[in-house]
Amino acid sequence: MSGNTGAVPFLDLVDINADLQTDLEVAWKAVLQHGRFVGGPEVERFETQFAAYCESRSCVGVANGTDAIELILTALGIGGGDEVIVPANTFVATAEAVRAAGARPVFVDVRPDTLLMDPAAAAAAVNRRTAAIIGVHLFGQMVAVPALSSLADRCGLAFIEDAAQAHGARYGGQPAGSVGRAAAFSFYPGKNLGALGDGGAVVTSDVELADRVRRLANHGRAAHDRHRHELPGRNSRLDSIQAAALSLKLPRLDSDNARRRELMRRYRESLPVSFEPVAVDPAAEHVHHLAVVRTLRREQAGAALSAADVGWGVHYPVPCHLQPAFAGCDERLPIAEEAATQILSLPISPTLDDGDVVRVCDALRGV
Ligand SMILES: *Cc1c(COP(=O)(O)O)cnc(C)c1O
């Protein structure tokens, strides 16, 4: 709730966690008392709960979503000399993780309606060095799963999900985290399921792959002998305290997502015609991590929103293939490039009320 000030915050993390304060204090006291801050019972409990939520067999808690992608690639043996297909329109972490694993990200264009990876563009990018396709479920909507997974099957590639923005989303009835060889989730505080610090998870029904990720993320340690290091691993673990918070928040995820859908429905009803929400694929159940609209008047719209004390953002103003960090990948990807100049993210969060949507739309009506 934004109170009676008229201001609409883009995201109010204090408000989102406010009604859990007492439960969080109880959970943290338990961690303080048993002292197993890393690898405590809270981690295993959350992993079991989240795997079940994703209708998958295994979940491995890790330090963040970027590590989750990198660990999946490494556990699949993907690295130096390999290419991994990623969409140009994503948060830069998807590409960073590919680089961190030693592979080369190959950027492809997106569909003009959903702004998600275009399966035809992905197919055109496959060559003999291609090892995997990372489908990014951006803004809360899952990619075109059947086209991408059948492309991966046909070409012998791993289809990996970047589900960092899609906790609880579905495609054709199947949840994010259940459709790829493995899925990476982020629990960064602002995500639909957010911790109170960094966190992430790898979700997969391939139990051996999960076991390999777990060992890689814990110094390559053998499951039952902490002094035996079987793989050249690293440290990327989920803390007990974060796992405890996530277990408290998971039961609310579906109702939070339903509230996001309702807010988006109201935006669709009330937005002026020059602000067009990004399309929803009829097979997708969107969880609206972000409320992204397209407009030819972004600059004026941003100014009008700021003047009305409404928070806003752009996700993302520079497509990955044009970022200095990925220079050299700068082939033209016209759909992603044009969209980047037009997209605008409006406030959407389970704590907003219907009046907040009215205030945002009223501010845009003058543009
Ligand atoms: C947030 C995000 C990530 C990275 O997650 P972190 O936990 O911040 O490392 C990866 N991909 C996408 C699409 C994201 O939105």
The ligand as an ORCA input file, in Angstrom:
! r2SCAN-3c Opt
* xyz 0 1
  C      18.124    -11.635    -11.670
  C      18.469    -12.347    -12.901
  C      19.591    -13.189    -12.998
  C      20.671    -13.255    -11.978
  O      20.317    -13.514    -10.703
  P      21.238    -13.049     -9.470
  O      20.655    -13.800     -8.323
  O      21.126    -11.587     -9.353
  O      22.638    -13.496     -9.786
  C      19.740    -13.953    -14.152
  N      18.882    -13.850    -15.175
  C      17.823    -13.023    -15.136
  C      16.893    -12.989    -16.302
  C      17.592    -12.232    -14.010
  O      16.531    -11.402    -13.984
*
